Amino acid sequence: MAHRGNSAAAPENTMAAFRRALRDGADLLETDLHVTRDGAFVCLHDETLLRTGGVPLAAADVTLRELRAHPVACGRKGFEDERVPALEELLGILPASVGLALELKTDRFLEPEVGRRLARVLGDHGALDRTAVLSFEFARCRAVRREAPDLLAGWITMTGALPPAGEAGMVGPFWPVLLANPLYPWLAHRRGLFVAPLDDAPDRLLPYYRLIGCDAVLTNDPAATLRKLGRGPR
């Protein structure tokens, strides 16, 4: 699972990072999702562009057009033309064989209309059946799934607590939890949960994750991780 695209080779959550991850052979793309003032879904981790674009502009306070007036190169040369992508832009390049994981970063996703619009965007691009919604705040996933029950939901957890029975299809435990409890994937699998550690630099622990039965790994550098797994580009 490519964490914010290939964020090792290109600025995170940009089209350059997503395209690079697809070329690398990632099975899933992970991105963060905010909602602009005019209701657009945008691929952005932080509430503002301060870290990635150098301006203290909050996505929730501006329109998509205003947000995209600013580059988000994360200070990296050669990426000055990168802008915050709208979700539709990412969906437009997503192959039918690649899944999508959307981390819901705002309580706007508690609003029924926002959940309905997200389901509509995903459905219009034929991606509803291969998209998961994730959050540290599981109420956001629960609210979206009320509007789109076929979406897979996942809980990201720092403590290793398991999500409510029957409400989630996957869990992302912070990686030290798995070192402390190697039986965690077995317990999660008994509840029918897919397990992907919260570890964006997993290569040092890949043999261990395989041994204990993790289903996927998150990585900032899909190319390097795939090489460690003995796989190359698609």
C-alpha positions in Angstrom: 0.0 0.0 0.0 1.7 3.2 -1.2 1.6 5.7 1.7 0.5 9.1 0.2 1.8 7.7 -3.2 5.5 7.2 -3.4 6.3 9.9 -1.0 10.0 8.9 -1.0 10.4 9.8 -4.7 7.9 12.7 -5.0 6.1 15.2 -2.7 3.4 13.3 -0.7 -0.2 13.2 -2.0 0.6 14.7 -5.4 -0.1 13.3 -8.8 3.6 12.8 -9.3 3.7 10.6 -6.2 0.6 8.6 -7.2 1.9 8.0 -10.8 5.3 6.9 -9.4 3.6 4.4 -7.0 1.6 3.0 -9.9 4.7 2.6 -12.0 6.4 0.9 -9.1 3.7 -1.7 -8.9 1.8 -0.8 -5.8 -1.4 -2.9 -5.2 -3.2 -0.1 -3.3 -2.8 3.7 -3.1 -3.3 5.4 0.2 -4.2 9.1 0.5 -5.6 11.5 3.0 -8.9 13.3 2.3 -10.0 16.8 3.3 -13.1 18.8 2.1 -12.8 22.3 0.7 -15.2 25.1 1.4 -17.0 24.4 -1.8 -17.3 20.7 -1.1 -14.4 19.3 -3.2 -12.6 16.2 -1.9 -8.9 16.8 -1.9 -5.8 14.7 -1.3 -4.1 16.4 1.6 -2.8 15.2 4.9 -2.6 18.4 7.0 -5.4 20.9 7.6 -3.3 23.6 5.9 -0.7 24.0 3.2 1.9 25.4 5.7 4.1 22.3 5.7 3.7 21.2 2.1 3.3 24.5 0.4 4.6 27.1 2.8 1.3 29.0 3.2 -1.0 28.8 6.2 -4.1 28.2 4.0 -6.7 25.8 5.4 -8.5 23.6 2.9 -11.8 24.0 4.8 -11.7 27.8 4.4 -11.0 28.0 0.6 -12.4 26.7 -2.7 -10.7 24.1 -4.7 -9.6 26.7 -7.2 -8.0 28.8 -4.4 -6.3 25.8 -2.9 -4.8 24.8 -6.2 -3.3 28.2 -6.8 -0.4 27.2 -4.5 2.2 24.6 -5.3 2.8 21.7 -2.8 6.4 20.7 -3.6 7.3 20.2 0.0 10.4 22.3 -0.8 11.6 19.7 -3.4 13.2 20.9 -6.6 11.6 19.7 -9.9 8.0 19.5 -8.4 7.1 23.2 -8.5 4.1 22.6 -10.7 2.5 20.1 -8.3 -0.8 21.1 -6.8 -3.2 19.5 -4.3 -5.2 16.9 -6.4 -8.9 16.6 -6.3 -10.0 13.0 -5.6 -11.5 12.8 -9.1 -8.0 13.5 -10.6 -6.5 10.6 -8.7 -9.5 8.3 -9.7 -8.9 9.3 -13.3 -5.5 7.5 -13.3 -6.4 4.6 -11.0 -6.2 1.3 -12.9 -9.1 -1.2 -12.4 -6.6 -3.6 -10.7 -5.5 -1.2 -8.0 -7.3 -0.5 -4.7 -7.7 2.8 -2.9 -7.5 3.6 0.8 -8.9 7.0 1.8 -8.0 8.3 5.3 -10.8 10.6 6.4 -9.1 13.6 8.0 -12.0 15.8 9.0 -15.3 15.6 10.9 -17.0 16.8 7.7 -17.3 13.1 7.0 -19.8 12.9 9.8 -22.3 14.8 7.6 -24.6 12.5 5.7 -24.5 14.7 2.5 -20.7 14.5 2.5 -20.8 10.7 2.7 -23.4 10.6 -0.1 -21.2 12.8 -2.3 -18.1 10.7 -1.6 -20.0 7.5 -2.6 -21.3 9.2 -5.7 -17.8 10.3 -6.8 -16.4 6.8 -6.2 -19.3 5.2 -8.0 -19.1 7.5 -11.0 -15.4 6.3 -11.4 -16.2 2.6 -10.9 -14.1 2.5 -7.7 -16.7 2.0 -5.0 -16.1 -1.8 -4.7 -12.3 -1.4 -4.3 -12.1 1.5 -1.9 -11.6 1.5 1.8 -12.3 4.4 4.2 -9.9 4.6 7.1 -9.6 6.9 10.2 -8.2 7.1 13.7 -11.8 8.4 14.4 -13.9 5.5 13.5 -17.1 7.5 13.8 -16.2 9.1 10.4 -16.0 5.7 8.7 -19.3 4.7 10.3 -21.0 7.8 9.1 -19.8 7.3 5.5 -20.8 3.7 5.5 -24.3 4.6 6.5 -24.5 6.3 3.1 -22.4 3.7 1.2 -22.7 0.3 3.0 -20.6 -1.5 0.4 -17.5 0.5 1.3 -14.8 -1.3 3.4 -14.0 0.5 6.6 -10.8 0.4 8.6 -9.7 1.6 12.0 -6.2 3.0 12.5 -5.3 2.4 16.1 -2.3 3.3 18.3 -3.3 1.0 21.1 -4.1 -2.2 19.2 -7.8 -2.1 20.2 -10.0 -4.0 17.7 -12.8 -2.1 15.9 -16.4 -2.8 16.8 -17.5 -6.3 15.7 -19.1 -6.3 12.3 -18.4 -2.7 11.5 -15.0 -2.8 10.0 -13.1 -5.0 7.4 -9.6 -4.0 8.3 -7.4 -2.7 11.1 -4.2 -0.7 11.1 -2.4 -1.2 14.4 0.7 0.9 15.2 3.6 -1.4 14.5 5.0 -1.7 18.1 1.6 -3.3 19.0 2.6 -6.2 16.7 6.0 -6.6 18.3 4.4 -6.7 21.7 1.7 -9.2 20.6 2.5 -11.5 17.7 -0.9 -13.1 18.0 -2.6 -9.8 17.1 -3.2 -10.7 13.4 -4.6 -14.1 14.4 -7.0 -12.4 16.7 -8.0 -9.9 14.1 -8.5 -12.6 11.4 -10.8 -14.4 13.8 -13.1 -11.3 13.5 -12.6 -11.3 9.7 -10.3 -8.3 9.7 -7.6 -7.5 7.2 -4.4 -6.4 9.0 -2.0 -3.7 7.7 0.5 -2.3 10.2 0.8 1.5 10.7 4.4 1.5 9.6 5.5 3.7 6.6 9.0 2.2 6.6 8.3 -1.5 6.9 11.3 -3.0 5.1 13.2 -3.8 8.3 10.3 -5.9 9.6 9.0 -7.5 6.4 10.0 -11.1 7.4 8.3 -10.6 10.8 5.1 -9.2 9.3 4.9 -12.1 6.9 5.6 -14.6 9.7 2.8 -13.3 12.0 0.3 -13.1 9.1 -0.2 -9.5 8.2 -2.1 -9.0 5.0 -0.5 -5.8 3.6 2.2 -3.3 4.4 2.1 0.4 4.1 5.3 2.0 2.6 6.6 5.4 1.6 8.8 3.7 -1.0 6.8 1.0 -2.9 9.7 0.3 -5.2 12.1 -0.6 -2.4 9.5 -2.6 -0.5 8.5 -4.6 -3.6 12.2 -5.4 -4.2 12.4 -6.7 -0.7 9.3 -8.8 -1.3 10.9 -10.2 -4.5 8.5 -8.4 -6.8 9.1 -5.9 -9.5 7.0 -3.3 -11.4 3.8 -4.5 -13.0 
